[in-house]
């Protein structure tokens, strides 16, 4: 498990993540010009 803070363009189908949330993402096929990641789950919601 690698933990780091970075900004990625990730696809969120259910629109469940908010600014400041800690999320788990997985690499996927290119979904757009900049999106190559998909949201798996919201690990910790922002306060």
C-alpha positions as CSV (number, residue, x, y, z in Angstrom):
1,X,0.0,0.0,0.0
2,X,1.4,3.4,-1.1
3,X,0.0,6.4,0.6
4,X,0.5,9.8,-0.9
5,X,-1.4,13.0,-1.5
6,X,-1.8,14.0,-5.1
7,X,-4.4,15.5,-7.5
8,X,-5.8,13.1,-10.1
9,X,-8.6,13.4,-12.6
10,X,-10.8,10.4,-11.6
11,X,-14.2,9.3,-12.9
12,X,-16.9,9.3,-10.2
13,X,-20.1,7.7,-11.6
14,X,-22.3,8.2,-8.6
15,X,-20.9,11.6,-7.8
16,X,-20.3,10.4,-4.2
17,X,-16.9,12.2,-3.5
18,X,-16.6,15.7,-2.1
19,X,-13.6,18.1,-1.8
20,X,-11.3,16.9,0.9
21,X,-12.4,13.3,1.0
22,X,-9.8,10.5,1.2
23,X,-10.6,8.1,-1.7
24,X,-9.3,4.9,-3.2
25,X,-8.8,5.0,-7.0
26,X,-7.8,2.4,-9.6
27,X,-6.1,2.9,-12.9
28,X,-8.4,2.2,-15.9
29,X,-8.6,2.6,-19.7
30,X,-8.5,6.2,-20.9
31,X,-12.0,7.7,-20.2
32,X,-11.1,11.1,-21.6
33,X,-8.1,13.2,-22.5
34,X,-7.0,13.5,-18.8
35,X,-9.0,10.8,-17.0
36,X,-7.2,7.5,-16.6
37,X,-8.5,6.7,-13.0
38,X,-11.8,5.5,-11.6
39,X,-13.1,6.0,-8.1
40,X,-13.5,2.7,-6.1
41,X,-14.6,4.0,-2.7
42,X,-14.6,6.9,-0.3
43,X,-12.3,5.9,2.5
44,X,-12.8,8.9,4.8
45,X,-15.3,11.7,4.3
46,X,-14.1,15.3,4.8
47,X,-15.0,16.9,8.1
